[in-house]
Amino acid sequence: MAAVALLAAWIGGIPFQLFWLAAALGIFVEWWKLTGASIGWKFPGFVYAALAFAAPVVLRMDTEYGLAAVLWLFAVVWVSDIMAYAFGRTLGGPKLWPRVSPKKTWSGFLGGTFCAVAAATGVAAAFGAPNLVAVALVSLVAAVVSQGGDLFESSLKRHFGVKDSGKLIPGHGGLMDRLDGFVLAGGFALLVGLWRGGMDAAGRGVLMW
C-alpha cells in the first residue's frame, strides 16, 4: 500500500485523487461497521473519511510544492510509526497510555517523534525549504498529532470491543488501522496549508516559511 501511495503521489492528478477516494470510502465503510448501531457515531465517521481524502488531495493540488508536501507528510507519519515501534521494542520503559494501548511506550513516542522530525525536515530541505527551523516545529506538531491519531483509533476500537478495524489487509487489519495517524496528521497539515497558502498553494503553506 505504501508503494502504491508513493507512486500515486508522484503521478498526481486523477490517479492520486482516485487512490485517496477509494481509501476514504474504505475508511467510511470500516467506521460504519465498527460503530454498529451507534447512530451518533456515523457523522464523525463521514468527517473522518472526508479528511482522509481532502488532506492529501488538496496538498497535492499545489502545482509547485504539492508533491513535496505530500512526501513530507508521508515522512512524518511513516517514520514516526516505524521508529516508535523500533524504539519501544528496543528500549521499553514506562507505558504511554496503557489503558488505551498497552504496548506503546514513552521511549517509542519520543524516539518516533524525533526521527519523524529529522526525516520530514530532510524532505523539506531537499525541496528547498528556506526556514528549516519552522519546518521542524511544524513537523514536530504533525508527528505528535500522528501518534495521537494512532491512540485515537486504538481507543475507538477498545470502545467498540474489536481488535482490528477490518480485514482488508491480511495480517495488518483494515484501512483505518494503516491510516490512523495519517488522517489526523494530514488534517493538521491541511489546516496549516490552507491558512498560509489557500486552496491553490496549500503545499507551499506547509513548507515555505
LOKOLDREN-472733 format. One record per residue (C-alpha): x, y, z; residue number from 1. Coordinates in steps of 0.5 Angstrom, whole numbers, plus 500, padded with zeros to 3 digits. Example, Ala and Ser with C-alpha at 12.3 -4.5 7.8 and 13.67 -1.06 7.14 Angstrom:
BEGIN
((525, 491, 516), 1)
((527, 498, 514), 2)
//
This chain:
BEGIN
((500, 500, 500), 1)
((506, 505, 502), 2)
((509, 504, 495), 3)
((502, 505, 491), 4)
((501, 511, 495), 5)
((508, 514, 493), 6)
((507, 512, 486), 7)
((500, 516, 486), 8)
((503, 522, 490), 9)
((509, 522, 484), 10)
((504, 522, 479), 11)
((499, 526, 482), 12)
((492, 528, 478), 13)
((487, 524, 477), 14)
((490, 517, 479), 15)
((492, 521, 486), 16)
((485, 523, 487), 17)
((482, 516, 486), 18)
((487, 513, 490), 19)
((485, 517, 496), 20)
((478, 517, 494), 21)
((478, 509, 495), 22)
((482, 510, 501), 23)
((477, 515, 504), 24)
((471, 510, 502), 25)
((474, 504, 505), 26)
((475, 508, 512), 27)
((468, 510, 512), 28)
((465, 503, 511), 29)
((470, 501, 516), 30)
((468, 506, 521), 31)
((460, 505, 519), 32)
((461, 497, 521), 33)
((466, 498, 527), 34)
((461, 503, 530), 35)
((455, 498, 529), 36)
((448, 501, 532), 37)
((451, 507, 535), 38)
((448, 512, 530), 39)
((451, 518, 534), 40)
((458, 516, 531), 41)
((456, 516, 524), 42)
((457, 523, 522), 43)
((464, 523, 526), 44)
((466, 517, 521), 45)
((464, 522, 515), 46)
((468, 527, 517), 47)
((474, 523, 519), 48)
((474, 519, 512), 49)
((473, 526, 508), 50)
((479, 529, 512), 51)
((483, 522, 509), 52)
((481, 524, 502), 53)
((482, 532, 503), 54)
((488, 533, 506), 55)
((493, 529, 501), 56)
((489, 532, 495), 57)
((489, 539, 497), 58)
((496, 539, 499), 59)
((498, 536, 492), 60)
((494, 541, 488), 61)
((499, 546, 489), 62)
((503, 545, 483), 63)
((510, 548, 485), 64)
((510, 545, 492), 65)
((505, 539, 492), 66)
((509, 533, 492), 67)
((514, 536, 497), 68)
((508, 537, 502), 69)
((505, 530, 501), 70)
((512, 527, 501), 71)
((514, 531, 508), 72)
((507, 528, 511), 73)
((509, 521, 509), 74)
((516, 522, 512), 75)
((512, 525, 519), 76)
((507, 519, 519), 77)
((511, 513, 517), 78)
((518, 515, 520), 79)
((514, 516, 527), 80)
((510, 510, 526), 81)
((516, 505, 525), 82)
((521, 509, 529), 83)
((516, 509, 535), 84)
((516, 501, 534), 85)
((523, 500, 534), 86)
((525, 505, 540), 87)
((519, 502, 544), 88)
((521, 495, 543), 89)
((529, 496, 544), 90)
((528, 501, 550), 91)
((522, 499, 553), 92)
((520, 503, 559), 93)
((514, 507, 562), 94)
((508, 506, 558), 95)
((505, 512, 554), 96)
((497, 510, 556), 97)
((497, 503, 558), 98)
((489, 503, 559), 99)
((488, 505, 551), 100)
((495, 502, 548), 101)
((498, 497, 553), 102)
((504, 496, 548), 103)
((506, 504, 547), 104)
((512, 507, 551), 105)
((514, 514, 552), 106)
((521, 511, 549), 107)
((517, 510, 543), 108)
((514, 516, 543), 109)
((520, 520, 544), 110)
((524, 516, 539), 111)
((519, 516, 534), 112)
((518, 524, 534), 113)
((525, 526, 534), 114)
((526, 521, 528), 115)
((520, 524, 524), 116)
((522, 531, 525), 117)
((529, 529, 523), 118)
((526, 526, 517), 119)
((521, 531, 515), 120)
((526, 537, 516), 121)
((530, 533, 511), 122)
((525, 532, 506), 123)
((523, 540, 506), 124)
((531, 541, 506), 125)
((531, 537, 499), 126)
((526, 541, 496), 127)
((529, 548, 498), 128)
((525, 550, 504), 129)
((528, 556, 507), 130)
((527, 556, 514), 131)
((528, 549, 517), 132)
((527, 551, 524), 133)
((520, 553, 522), 134)
((519, 547, 518), 135)
((522, 543, 524), 136)
((517, 546, 529), 137)
((511, 544, 524), 138)
((514, 537, 523), 139)
((514, 536, 531), 140)
((507, 538, 532), 141)
((505, 534, 526), 142)
((509, 528, 529), 143)
((505, 528, 536), 144)
((499, 529, 532), 145)
((500, 523, 528), 146)
((502, 519, 534), 147)
((495, 522, 537), 148)
((491, 519, 531), 149)
((494, 512, 533), 150)
((492, 513, 540), 151)
((485, 515, 538), 152)
((484, 509, 534), 153)
((486, 505, 539), 154)
((481, 508, 544), 155)
((476, 507, 539), 156)
((477, 500, 538), 157)
((477, 499, 545), 158)
((470, 503, 546), 159)
((467, 498, 541), 160)
((471, 492, 543), 161)
((474, 490, 537), 162)
((482, 488, 535), 163)
((482, 491, 528), 164)
((478, 496, 524), 165)
((477, 491, 518), 166)
((481, 485, 515), 167)
((482, 488, 508), 168)
((490, 488, 509), 169)
((492, 481, 512), 170)
((496, 481, 518), 171)
((495, 489, 518), 172)
((488, 490, 519), 173)
((484, 495, 516), 174)
((485, 502, 512), 175)
((484, 505, 519), 176)
((489, 501, 522), 177)
((494, 503, 517), 178)
((492, 510, 516), 179)
((490, 513, 523), 180)
((496, 517, 524), 181)
((496, 520, 517), 182)
((489, 522, 518), 183)
((490, 527, 523), 184)
((497, 529, 521), 185)
((494, 530, 515), 186)
((488, 534, 518), 187)
((493, 539, 521), 188)
((498, 540, 515), 189)
((491, 542, 511), 190)
((489, 547, 516), 191)
((496, 550, 516), 192)
((497, 550, 509), 193)
((490, 553, 508), 194)
((491, 558, 513), 195)
((498, 560, 510), 196)
((497, 559, 502), 197)
((490, 558, 501), 198)
((487, 552, 496), 199)
((492, 553, 491), 200)
((498, 553, 495), 201)
((497, 549, 501), 202)
((503, 545, 500), 203)
((507, 552, 500), 204)
((504, 554, 506), 205)
((506, 548, 510), 206)
((513, 548, 508), 207)
((515, 555, 505), 208)
((516, 559, 512), 209)
//
